[in-house]
Amino acid sequence: MAEKKGEGFQSGAGLIRYFEEEEIKGPALDPKLVVYIAISLAIAVELIKVFFPL
């Protein structure tokens, strides 16, 4: 049986080329900032539940 050695590399090369050309569009946020915002929102929701019970 003959093996096709080049087939896997060609299919992978197209994906690599695609991801190298992709540009990041949008704001770049620091991951720590995202965590701080999530924690702040969680605290705000809990405080709202305490001070404005329904």
N, CA, C, O and CB atoms as a CASP TS submission, in Angstrom:
PFRMAT TS
TARGET T0000
AUTHOR 0000-0000-0000
METHOD Language model
MODEL 1
PARENT N/A
ATOM      1  N   MET     1       0.838  -1.181   0.000  1.00  0.00           N
ATOM      2  CA  MET     1       0.000   0.000   0.000  1.00  0.00           C
ATOM      3  C   MET     1       0.882   1.244   0.000  1.00  0.00           C
ATOM      4  O   MET     1       1.877   1.319   0.722  1.00  0.00           O
ATOM      5  CB  MET     1      -0.953  -0.002   1.215  1.00  0.00           C
ATOM      6  N   ALA     2       0.513   2.182  -0.794  1.00  0.00           N
ATOM      7  CA  ALA     2       1.266   3.438  -0.851  1.00  0.00           C
ATOM      8  C   ALA     2       0.639   4.431   0.124  1.00  0.00           C
ATOM      9  O   ALA     2      -0.583   4.573   0.178  1.00  0.00           O
ATOM     10  CB  ALA     2       1.287   4.021  -2.305  1.00  0.00           C
ATOM     11  N   GLU     3       1.474   5.108   0.884  1.00  0.00           N
ATOM     12  CA  GLU     3       0.980   6.100   1.833  1.00  0.00           C
ATOM     13  C   GLU     3       1.016   7.482   1.194  1.00  0.00           C
ATOM     14  O   GLU     3       1.921   7.798   0.422  1.00  0.00           O
ATOM     15  CB  GLU     3       1.813   6.080   3.136  1.00  0.00           C
ATOM     16  N   LYS     4       0.035   8.290   1.518  1.00  0.00           N
ATOM     17  CA  LYS     4      -0.007   9.664   1.015  1.00  0.00           C
ATOM     18  C   LYS     4       0.515  10.573   2.123  1.00  0.00           C
ATOM     19  O   LYS     4      -0.232  10.970   3.017  1.00  0.00           O
ATOM     20  CB  LYS     4      -1.467  10.079   0.569  1.00  0.00           C
ATOM     21  N   LYS     5       1.782  10.890   2.054  1.00  0.00           N
ATOM     22  CA  LYS     5       2.399  11.664   3.128  1.00  0.00           C
ATOM     23  C   LYS     5       2.052  13.145   3.035  1.00  0.00           C
ATOM     24  O   LYS     5       1.936  13.812   4.063  1.00  0.00           O
ATOM     25  CB  LYS     5       3.905  11.487   3.099  1.00  0.00           C
ATOM     26  N   GLY     6       1.884  13.669   1.833  1.00  0.00           N
ATOM     27  CA  GLY     6       1.662  15.100   1.676  1.00  0.00           C
ATOM     28  C   GLY     6       0.236  15.542   1.932  1.00  0.00           C
ATOM     29  O   GLY     6      -0.009  16.741   2.067  1.00  0.00           O
ATOM     30  N   GLU     7      -0.706  14.630   2.005  1.00  0.00           N
ATOM     31  CA  GLU     7      -2.114  15.001   2.108  1.00  0.00           C
ATOM     32  C   GLU     7      -2.438  15.729   3.415  1.00  0.00           C
ATOM     33  O   GLU     7      -3.143  16.737   3.394  1.00  0.00           O
ATOM     34  CB  GLU     7      -2.978  13.766   1.986  1.00  0.00           C
ATOM     35  N   GLY     8      -1.944  15.244   4.527  1.00  0.00           N
ATOM     36  CA  GLY     8      -2.232  15.881   5.811  1.00  0.00           C
ATOM     37  C   GLY     8      -1.626  17.265   5.912  1.00  0.00           C
ATOM     38  O   GLY     8      -2.235  18.175   6.473  1.00  0.00           O
ATOM     39  N   PHE     9      -0.436  17.425   5.376  1.00  0.00           N
ATOM     40  CA  PHE     9       0.224  18.727   5.448  1.00  0.00           C
ATOM     41  C   PHE     9      -0.505  19.759   4.605  1.00  0.00           C
ATOM     42  O   PHE     9      -0.625  20.912   5.019  1.00  0.00           O
ATOM     43  CB  PHE     9       1.675  18.615   4.995  1.00  0.00           C
ATOM     44  N   GLN    10      -0.992  19.377   3.442  1.00  0.00           N
ATOM     45  CA  GLN    10      -1.689  20.329   2.580  1.00  0.00           C
ATOM     46  C   GLN    10      -2.990  20.785   3.219  1.00  0.00           C
ATOM     47  O   GLN    10      -3.329  21.967   3.162  1.00  0.00           O
ATOM     48  CB  GLN    10      -1.966  19.711   1.208  1.00  0.00           C
ATOM     49  N   SER    11      -3.716  19.869   3.822  1.00  0.00           N
ATOM     50  CA  SER    11      -4.970  20.274   4.435  1.00  0.00           C
ATOM     51  C   SER    11      -4.711  21.138   5.666  1.00  0.00           C
ATOM     52  O   SER    11      -5.480  22.058   5.944  1.00  0.00           O
ATOM     53  CB  SER    11      -5.807  19.045   4.810  1.00  0.00           C
ATOM     54  N   GLY    12      -3.656  20.861   6.398  1.00  0.00           N
ATOM     55  CA  GLY    12      -3.322  21.676   7.557  1.00  0.00           C
ATOM     56  C   GLY    12      -2.767  23.027   7.157  1.00  0.00           C
ATOM     57  O   GLY    12      -2.967  24.013   7.867  1.00  0.00           O
ATOM     58  N   ALA    13      -2.076  23.087   6.034  1.00  0.00           N
ATOM     59  CA  ALA    13      -1.466  24.341   5.599  1.00  0.00           C
ATOM     60  C   ALA    13      -2.535  25.379   5.274  1.00  0.00           C
ATOM     61  O   ALA    13      -2.332  26.568   5.521  1.00  0.00           O
ATOM     62  CB  ALA    13      -0.568  24.106   4.376  1.00  0.00           C
ATOM     63  N   GLY    14      -3.652  24.958   4.733  1.00  0.00           N
ATOM     64  CA  GLY    14      -4.730  25.898   4.429  1.00  0.00           C
ATOM     65  C   GLY    14      -5.299  26.526   5.688  1.00  0.00           C
ATOM     66  O   GLY    14      -5.611  27.716   5.701  1.00  0.00           O
ATOM     67  N   LEU    15      -5.437  25.742   6.741  1.00  0.00           N
ATOM     68  CA  LEU    15      -5.950  26.276   7.999  1.00  0.00           C
ATOM     69  C   LEU    15      -4.952  27.234   8.631  1.00  0.00           C
ATOM     70  O   LEU    15      -5.332  28.283   9.152  1.00  0.00           O
ATOM     71  CB  LEU    15      -6.275  25.141   8.969  1.00  0.00           C
ATOM     72  N   ILE    16      -3.691  26.875   8.583  1.00  0.00           N
ATOM     73  CA  ILE    16      -2.666  27.739   9.158  1.00  0.00           C
ATOM     74  C   ILE    16      -2.643  29.075   8.421  1.00  0.00           C
ATOM     75  O   ILE    16      -2.560  30.135   9.041  1.00  0.00           O
ATOM     76  CB  ILE    16      -1.277  27.060   9.096  1.00  0.00           C
ATOM     77  N   ARG    17      -2.716  29.016   7.120  1.00  0.00           N
ATOM     78  CA  ARG    17      -2.696  30.235   6.323  1.00  0.00           C
ATOM     79  C   ARG    17      -3.929  31.085   6.646  1.00  0.00           C
ATOM     80  O   ARG    17      -3.830  32.310   6.718  1.00  0.00           O
ATOM     81  CB  ARG    17      -2.642  29.898   4.811  1.00  0.00           C
ATOM     82  N   TYR    18      -5.077  30.454   6.840  1.00  0.00           N
ATOM     83  CA  TYR    18      -6.304  31.188   7.153  1.00  0.00           C
ATOM     84  C   TYR    18      -6.173  31.903   8.494  1.00  0.00           C
ATOM     85  O   TYR    18      -6.516  33.081   8.594  1.00  0.00           O
ATOM     86  CB  TYR    18      -7.515  30.235   7.175  1.00  0.00           C
ATOM     87  N   PHE    19      -5.689  31.226   9.514  1.00  0.00           N
ATOM     88  CA  PHE    19      -5.617  31.835  10.831  1.00  0.00           C
ATOM     89  C   PHE    19      -4.533  32.899  10.914  1.00  0.00           C
ATOM     90  O   PHE    19      -4.650  33.822  11.720  1.00  0.00           O
ATOM     91  CB  PHE    19      -5.374  30.777  11.874  1.00  0.00           C
ATOM     92  N   GLU    20      -3.486  32.801  10.109  1.00  0.00           N
ATOM     93  CA  GLU    20      -2.465  33.842  10.120  1.00  0.00           C
ATOM     94  C   GLU    20      -2.984  35.130   9.503  1.00  0.00           C
ATOM     95  O   GLU    20      -2.532  36.213   9.876  1.00  0.00           O
ATOM     96  CB  GLU    20      -1.223  33.373   9.379  1.00  0.00           C
ATOM     97  N   GLU    21      -3.921  35.040   8.568  1.00  0.00           N
ATOM     98  CA  GLU    21      -4.437  36.218   7.898  1.00  0.00           C
ATOM     99  C   GLU    21      -5.579  36.864   8.663  1.00  0.00           C
ATOM    100  O   GLU    21      -5.960  37.994   8.360  1.00  0.00           O
ATOM    101  CB  GLU    21      -4.888  35.862   6.514  1.00  0.00           C
ATOM    102  N   GLU    22      -6.126  36.177   9.636  1.00  0.00           N
ATOM    103  CA  GLU    22      -7.255  36.709  10.386  1.00  0.00           C
ATOM    104  C   GLU    22      -6.812  37.892  11.242  1.00  0.00           C
ATOM    105  O   GLU    22      -5.805  37.819  11.946  1.00  0.00           O
ATOM    106  CB  GLU    22      -7.886  35.615  11.264  1.00  0.00           C
ATOM    107  N   GLU    23      -7.565  38.966  11.173  1.00  0.00           N
ATOM    108  CA  GLU    23      -7.261  40.149  11.975  1.00  0.00           C
ATOM    109  C   GLU    23      -8.234  40.219  13.139  1.00  0.00           C
ATOM    110  O   GLU    23      -9.395  39.827  13.022  1.00  0.00           O
ATOM    111  CB  GLU    23      -7.331  41.443  11.119  1.00  0.00           C
ATOM    112  N   ILE    24      -7.748  40.720  14.250  1.00  0.00           N
ATOM    113  CA  ILE    24      -8.599  40.905  15.419  1.00  0.00           C
ATOM    114  C   ILE    24      -9.256  42.264  15.302  1.00  0.00           C
ATOM    115  O   ILE    24      -8.582  43.294  15.292  1.00  0.00           O
ATOM    116  CB  ILE    24      -7.789  40.780  16.750  1.00  0.00           C
ATOM    117  N   LYS    25     -10.569  42.261  15.212  1.00  0.00           N
ATOM    118  CA  LYS    25     -11.311  43.514  15.112  1.00  0.00           C
ATOM    119  C   LYS    25     -12.120  43.683  16.390  1.00  0.00           C
ATOM    120  O   LYS    25     -12.841  42.773  16.799  1.00  0.00           O
ATOM    121  CB  LYS    25     -12.238  43.535  13.846  1.00  0.00           C
ATOM    122  N   GLY    26     -12.002  44.820  17.006  1.00  0.00           N
ATOM    123  CA  GLY    26     -12.717  45.077  18.234  1.00  0.00           C
ATOM    124  C   GLY    26     -11.754  45.497  19.323  1.00  0.00           C
ATOM    125  O   GLY    26     -10.538  45.481  19.130  1.00  0.00           O
ATOM    126  N   PRO    27     -12.294  45.870  20.460  1.00  0.00           N
ATOM    127  CA  PRO    27     -11.427  46.328  21.550  1.00  0.00           C
ATOM    128  C   PRO    27     -10.634  45.178  22.165  1.00  0.00           C
ATOM    129  O   PRO    27     -11.148  44.073  22.335  1.00  0.00           O
ATOM    130  CB  PRO    27     -12.257  47.018  22.629  1.00  0.00           C
ATOM    131  N   ALA    28      -9.403  45.452  22.486  1.00  0.00           N
ATOM    132  CA  ALA    28      -8.564  44.460  23.161  1.00  0.00           C
ATOM    133  C   ALA    28      -8.669  44.715  24.660  1.00  0.00           C
ATOM    134  O   ALA    28      -8.242  45.760  25.150  1.00  0.00           O
ATOM    135  CB  ALA    28      -7.062  44.533  22.670  1.00  0.00           C
ATOM    136  N   LEU    29      -9.238  43.760  25.382  1.00  0.00           N
ATOM    137  CA  LEU    29      -9.426  43.902  26.819  1.00  0.00           C
ATOM    138  C   LEU    29      -8.459  42.986  27.554  1.00  0.00           C
ATOM    139  O   LEU    29      -8.197  41.858  27.135  1.00  0.00           O
ATOM    140  CB  LEU    29     -10.884  43.590  27.218  1.00  0.00           C
ATOM    141  N   ASP    30      -7.945  43.495  28.647  1.00  0.00           N
ATOM    142  CA  ASP    30      -7.083  42.695  29.504  1.00  0.00           C
ATOM    143  C   ASP    30      -7.948  41.634  30.195  1.00  0.00           C
ATOM    144  O   ASP    30      -9.021  41.966  30.699  1.00  0.00           O
ATOM    145  CB  ASP    30      -6.334  43.594  30.553  1.00  0.00           C
ATOM    146  N   PRO    31      -7.522  40.393  30.232  1.00  0.00           N
ATOM    147  CA  PRO    31      -8.330  39.344  30.878  1.00  0.00           C
ATOM    148  C   PRO    31      -8.649  39.659  32.345  1.00  0.00           C
ATOM    149  O   PRO    31      -9.718  39.297  32.836  1.00  0.00           O
ATOM    150  CB  PRO    31      -7.601  38.009  30.794  1.00  0.00           C
ATOM    151  N   LYS    32      -7.742  40.319  33.032  1.00  0.00           N
ATOM    152  CA  LYS    32      -8.015  40.683  34.435  1.00  0.00           C
ATOM    153  C   LYS    32      -9.188  41.645  34.517  1.00  0.00           C
ATOM    154  O   LYS    32     -10.000  41.556  35.438  1.00  0.00           O
ATOM    155  CB  LYS    32      -6.767  41.315  35.094  1.00  0.00           C
ATOM    156  N   LEU    33      -9.286  42.563  33.563  1.00  0.00           N
ATOM    157  CA  LEU    33     -10.385  43.522  33.550  1.00  0.00           C
ATOM    158  C   LEU    33     -11.721  42.809  33.392  1.00  0.00           C
ATOM    159  O   LEU    33     -12.699  43.180  34.041  1.00  0.00           O
ATOM    160  CB  LEU    33     -10.193  44.543  32.423  1.00  0.00           C
ATOM    161  N   VAL    34     -11.773  41.807  32.554  1.00  0.00           N
ATOM    162  CA  VAL    34     -13.001  41.044  32.347  1.00  0.00           C
ATOM    163  C   VAL    34     -13.412  40.333  33.638  1.00  0.00           C
ATOM    164  O   VAL    34     -14.596  40.295  33.972  1.00  0.00           O
ATOM    165  CB  VAL    34     -12.817  40.021  31.206  1.00  0.00           C
ATOM    166  N   VAL    35     -12.453  39.776  34.357  1.00  0.00           N
ATOM    167  CA  VAL    35     -12.753  39.104  35.632  1.00  0.00           C
ATOM    168  C   VAL    35     -13.243  40.111  36.656  1.00  0.00           C
ATOM    169  O   VAL    35     -14.197  39.837  37.384  1.00  0.00           O
ATOM    170  CB  VAL    35     -11.509  38.363  36.170  1.00  0.00           C
ATOM    171  N   TYR    36     -12.601  41.279  36.726  1.00  0.00           N
ATOM    172  CA  TYR    36     -13.025  42.314  37.679  1.00  0.00           C
ATOM    173  C   TYR    36     -14.437  42.804  37.378  1.00  0.00           C
ATOM    174  O   TYR    36     -15.224  43.030  38.297  1.00  0.00           O
ATOM    175  CB  TYR    36     -12.047  43.497  37.653  1.00  0.00           C
ATOM    176  N   ILE    37     -14.759  42.968  36.110  1.00  0.00           N
ATOM    177  CA  ILE    37     -16.112  43.406  35.737  1.00  0.00           C
ATOM    178  C   ILE    37     -17.141  42.352  36.135  1.00  0.00           C
ATOM    179  O   ILE    37     -18.208  42.691  36.646  1.00  0.00           O
ATOM    180  CB  ILE    37     -16.197  43.688  34.217  1.00  0.00           C
ATOM    181  N   ALA    38     -16.828  41.083  35.905  1.00  0.00           N
ATOM    182  CA  ALA    38     -17.759  40.007  36.264  1.00  0.00           C
ATOM    183  C   ALA    38     -17.982  39.947  37.770  1.00  0.00           C
ATOM    184  O   ALA    38     -19.114  39.777  38.223  1.00  0.00           O
ATOM    185  CB  ALA    38     -17.235  38.658  35.762  1.00  0.00           C
ATOM    186  N   ILE    39     -16.920  40.084  38.542  1.00  0.00           N
ATOM    187  CA  ILE    39     -17.053  40.073  40.006  1.00  0.00           C
ATOM    188  C   ILE    39     -17.855  41.273  40.474  1.00  0.00           C
ATOM    189  O   ILE    39     -18.705  41.147  41.355  1.00  0.00           O
ATOM    190  CB  ILE    39     -15.668  40.066  40.683  1.00  0.00           C
ATOM    191  N   SER    40     -17.593  42.439  39.890  1.00  0.00           N
ATOM    192  CA  SER    40     -18.326  43.656  40.264  1.00  0.00           C
ATOM    193  C   SER    40     -19.813  43.516  39.964  1.00  0.00           C
ATOM    194  O   SER    40     -20.653  43.913  40.773  1.00  0.00           O
ATOM    195  CB  SER    40     -17.757  44.875  39.524  1.00  0.00           C
ATOM    196  N   LEU    41     -20.138  42.958  38.815  1.00  0.00           N
ATOM    197  CA  LEU    41     -21.544  42.770  38.476  1.00  0.00           C
ATOM    198  C   LEU    41     -22.219  41.773  39.410  1.00  0.00           C
ATOM    199  O   LEU    41     -23.376  41.962  39.785  1.00  0.00           O
ATOM    200  CB  LEU    41     -21.678  42.303  37.034  1.00  0.00           C
ATOM    201  N   ALA    42     -21.515  40.726  39.785  1.00  0.00           N
ATOM    202  CA  ALA    42     -22.088  39.743  40.712  1.00  0.00           C
ATOM    203  C   ALA    42     -22.362  40.378  42.071  1.00  0.00           C
ATOM    204  O   ALA    42     -23.406  40.130  42.675  1.00  0.00           O
ATOM    205  CB  ALA    42     -21.143  38.536  40.873  1.00  0.00           C
ATOM    206  N   ILE    43     -21.434  41.193  42.549  1.00  0.00           N
ATOM    207  CA  ILE    43     -21.632  41.879  43.825  1.00  0.00           C
ATOM    208  C   ILE    43     -22.790  42.869  43.725  1.00  0.00           C
ATOM    209  O   ILE    43     -23.601  42.974  44.646  1.00  0.00           O
ATOM    210  CB  ILE    43     -20.341  42.606  44.254  1.00  0.00           C
ATOM    211  N   ALA    44     -22.869  43.601  42.600  1.00  0.00           N
ATOM    212  CA  ALA    44     -23.953  44.570  42.414  1.00  0.00           C
ATOM    213  C   ALA    44     -25.307  43.872  42.405  1.00  0.00           C
ATOM    214  O   ALA    44     -26.261  44.381  42.994  1.00  0.00           O
ATOM    215  CB  ALA    44     -23.755  45.356  41.106  1.00  0.00           C
ATOM    216  N   VAL    45     -25.412  42.728  41.756  1.00  0.00           N
ATOM    217  CA  VAL    45     -26.679  42.000  41.714  1.00  0.00           C
ATOM    218  C   VAL    45     -27.072  41.536  43.112  1.00  0.00           C
ATOM    219  O   VAL    45     -28.238  41.642  43.492  1.00  0.00           O
ATOM    220  CB  VAL    45     -26.582  40.795  40.759  1.00  0.00           C
ATOM    221  N   GLU    46     -26.119  41.027  43.876  1.00  0.00           N
ATOM    222  CA  GLU    46     -26.429  40.577  45.232  1.00  0.00           C
ATOM    223  C   GLU    46     -26.851  41.749  46.123  1.00  0.00           C
ATOM    224  O   GLU    46     -27.767  41.605  46.933  1.00  0.00           O
ATOM    225  CB  GLU    46     -25.217  39.861  45.843  1.00  0.00           C
ATOM    226  N   LEU    47     -26.197  42.906  45.984  1.00  0.00           N
ATOM    227  CA  LEU    47     -26.578  44.078  46.773  1.00  0.00           C
ATOM    228  C   LEU    47     -27.967  44.570  46.382  1.00  0.00           C
ATOM    229  O   LEU    47     -28.741  44.977  47.248  1.00  0.00           O
ATOM    230  CB  LEU    47     -25.552  45.203  46.593  1.00  0.00           C
ATOM    231  N   ILE    48     -28.287  44.538  45.115  1.00  0.00           N
ATOM    232  CA  ILE    48     -29.627  44.950  44.670  1.00  0.00           C
ATOM    233  C   ILE    48     -30.681  44.016  45.260  1.00  0.00           C
ATOM    234  O   ILE    48     -31.751  44.471  45.663  1.00  0.00           O
ATOM    235  CB  ILE    48     -29.717  44.955  43.117  1.00  0.00           C
ATOM    236  N   LYS    49     -30.391  42.713  45.315  1.00  0.00           N
ATOM    237  CA  LYS    49     -31.346  41.770  45.899  1.00  0.00           C
ATOM    238  C   LYS    49     -31.550  42.026  47.389  1.00  0.00           C
ATOM    239  O   LYS    49     -32.640  41.796  47.911  1.00  0.00           O
ATOM    240  CB  LYS    49     -30.874  40.337  45.680  1.00  0.00           C
ATOM    241  N   VAL    50     -30.513  42.500  48.078  1.00  0.00           N
ATOM    242  CA  VAL    50     -30.628  42.773  49.513  1.00  0.00           C
ATOM    243  C   VAL    50     -31.418  44.064  49.753  1.00  0.00           C
ATOM    244  O   VAL    50     -32.314  44.093  50.597  1.00  0.00           O
ATOM    245  CB  VAL    50     -29.226  42.873  50.159  1.00  0.00           C
ATOM    246  N   PHE    51     -31.093  45.118  49.023  1.00  0.00           N
ATOM    247  CA  PHE    51     -31.697  46.420  49.278  1.00  0.00           C
ATOM    248  C   PHE    51     -33.043  46.619  48.594  1.00  0.00           C
ATOM    249  O   PHE    51     -33.819  47.476  49.018  1.00  0.00           O
ATOM    250  CB  PHE    51     -30.764  47.493  48.840  1.00  0.00           C
ATOM    251  N   PHE    52     -33.338  45.865  47.568  1.00  0.00           N
ATOM    252  CA  PHE    52     -34.628  45.986  46.854  1.00  0.00           C
ATOM    253  C   PHE    52     -35.255  44.613  46.688  1.00  0.00           C
ATOM    254  O   PHE    52     -35.334  44.097  45.573  1.00  0.00           O
ATOM    255  CB  PHE    52     -34.439  46.661  45.461  1.00  0.00           C
ATOM    256  N   PRO    53     -35.706  44.012  47.794  1.00  0.00           N
ATOM    257  CA  PRO    53     -36.315  42.673  47.685  1.00  0.00           C
ATOM    258  C   PRO    53     -37.684  42.752  46.999  1.00  0.00           C
ATOM    259  O   PRO    53     -38.424  43.721  47.172  1.00  0.00           O
ATOM    260  CB  PRO    53     -36.462  42.028  49.091  1.00  0.00           C
ATOM    261  N   LEU    54     -37.995  41.745  46.241  1.00  0.00           N
ATOM    262  CA  LEU    54     -39.295  41.680  45.569  1.00  0.00           C
ATOM    263  C   LEU    54     -40.139  40.589  46.140  1.00  0.00           C
ATOM    264  O   LEU    54     -41.269  40.386  45.697  1.00  0.00           O
ATOM    265  CB  LEU    54     -39.128  41.470  44.084  1.00  0.00           C
TER
END
